[in-house]
Amino acid sequence: MLKGQDLAFRLSTLLWFALPLCGCESRQPAGSGALSTGPATSTTEGTPPSRTWSPGVTGTFIDRASHDDLRLVSYNILWNSIFPEVSVAGAVKFARVVQALNPDVLALQEIGLHPEDRGKPNARRWTDRDVVALMNSLLPPPEGATWHACQGGDNVIVSKYPLKLVATDTNPPGERQQAIALVDLPNERFAFDLYVLNNHYKCCGNEANDPQRQQQSDAIVGWLRDARTPGGQIDLPPGTAIAIVGDLNIVGTFKPVETLLTGDISDENRYGPDFPPDWDGTGLVDARPLHNIDGPDQWTWRDDNDRWPPGRLDFIIYSDSVLSVAKQFVLNTTTMRPEELKAAGLERFDVTIDDVGRQYDHLPLVIDFRPAGLPSDKTE
């Protein structure tokens, strides 16, 4: 595992040659568009890092229970801080985290044009193509292959497997764009594909901004009704796995999440009648992962320099008629034992902004899926 300055130098060198020459700005994101022109791919090659495409074995809670499990990670990365041009320290920390977790599908939020840079001439807008180049360098796929990605707003889905039915919004649209794609899973491992809706809901404001968050949830449920009903704008094959992920910024009421779980739409005039979102006519499931599996904490955002208490702002919501969970956790390196950190190639403050453990921003959520009905204690 690469460490400290060596990893920072490699990242900086790789990205200098791999990324598009879009300027020298060290700031960031928000994408746009209605229907995407298609997922981003790249064949950029670089010096192979120490981690490979296949899941590794660390002997810690981070390992999959089975190599056949599908790992989905959702992570708000704080406005492009994964890129060395923006933050060398942040890029090094992200590299260690993503290599340790080795996701099959990674849902990122806050990739794009930094809000503070809006209106500035020549400001850098980071994109899904930049993410593909980065992932190809950090977790290089087999020769001739590439990571695949799509973007909507500041949300990026990046996947080891091809993406289909790519969109940046529902129709009718919600309050803001999202990254939506059908992950084309390998047939030899899965009898279904995974439909991912990656979101970054309206921030802050407590109950005052709940209408925007509710609108986004209403739009998603209306879109899933269309996707599960023959005809209309989109048709998913029956039994397609569904995962709604991202930073939902639930700081007011819980109603926007309840809508995603139960299909109880508030604005039925615009988004249609209530609709149980799972294939079996029931609701979806809120994963509610704990820190490092055992918990007891569930919060996903924290800043001890802020007046707000820690909160559970990030979610993974899924269709349990198709999927069962083999393992799930919120990664918090600050509470890992020294021997766990060493085995996983991580350092204590890899999930914090600072190096003292007071500013966390968001933590990564990790979930390992397998077909519904298989036991969660399956081992190799």
C-alpha positions, 0 to 999 in steps of 0.5 A: 500500500502506498503511503503519504508523500509517495501516494500523493506524488503518484496521484499528482503525476497520474492525473497530470497526464490522465485528466483533460486539460481544463485549466489550473483551478484547484476548485470544483462541481455541479453537473447538468443536463436532462438525458445524458449522452451516455456514460463516461469511460476511459482507457487511460493507463498509468503505473499500477497501484498496489490494489487490484480490481478483485476484492482483497482480504485484510482480515478485518470487518472491511472484507466482503463475506464472499467475493461474489457479493456486490459492494455498493459505496455511497460517499459525499467527498466534500467538493472535489477533494478527491483530486490532488489539484484540489487537495493533496491531503484529501486525495491521498486519504480518498485513495487509501479509503477507496482501495481498502473498500474496493467497491463494485459501484461507487456513488459520489456526491459533490463532484462538479463546479464548487458553489463558490466558483459559480460565475467565475471565468475559467472555473474548473468543473470536475466531471465523471470523466475525471472520476473515471481517470482517477479510479482507473489509476487507483483500482486499475481494471483488467487490461483493456477494461475501464471504469464506467461513469455517469453524472447528473448534477454533482452526483456521479455513479462510477462502476466496474460494470457497464451502465445503461438507461443513463439519465440525469433527471426523472420526468416530471423532474424533481427539485434537482438533478441526480445520476441514474443508471442501470448497472449491467451486472455480470450474468454469471454472478447475478440474475438481475441488474442494479438500478441506482439513483444517486442523489444530493438533496437540498441542504440545511434549513431544517423544516423550511427546506423540507418542501424541496426534499419532499419534491425530490422524493415524490419525483423518484417514486413517480419515476419508479412507478413508470419504470415498473409499469409497462409502457411510459418513458422507461421500463425496467425488466421485472425483478431489477434490483433498485437502490436509492443512495446519497446525501439526502440532507435529512435535517427537518422531518423524516417524511422525504425518506418515508416517501421513498420507503413507502411510496406515499407521494405528497404532490399527487397532482404532479407526480401521480398516485401513491405506489409501493416501490418494491416489485412485491408490492411492499416498501423499500428498506432503509439499510441503517448501517452502523459504524464499523459494523458493530456501532453503536453510532449511525451518524454519517455527518459530523463537524465538532467545530460547528454548532450542529450535532452529528446527523444521519444525512446519508442513506442507502435504500433498497428493494429487499424483494430482490436483494439481501444484505451480506454486510453493511457499515459506515466506515469510521477510521478514527475508531478502528483499532491500530491493527485493523488500520494497518491490515487495511492500509488505512490511517486514523484520520482518513475519513476526516478533513483535519488530522485531529478528528474534529472535522469529519464532513461525511463518512462513506456508507458501504453495503454488500448485496447478494440475491434475496434469500441467501443467508447473510452469514455466507462465507467463502 
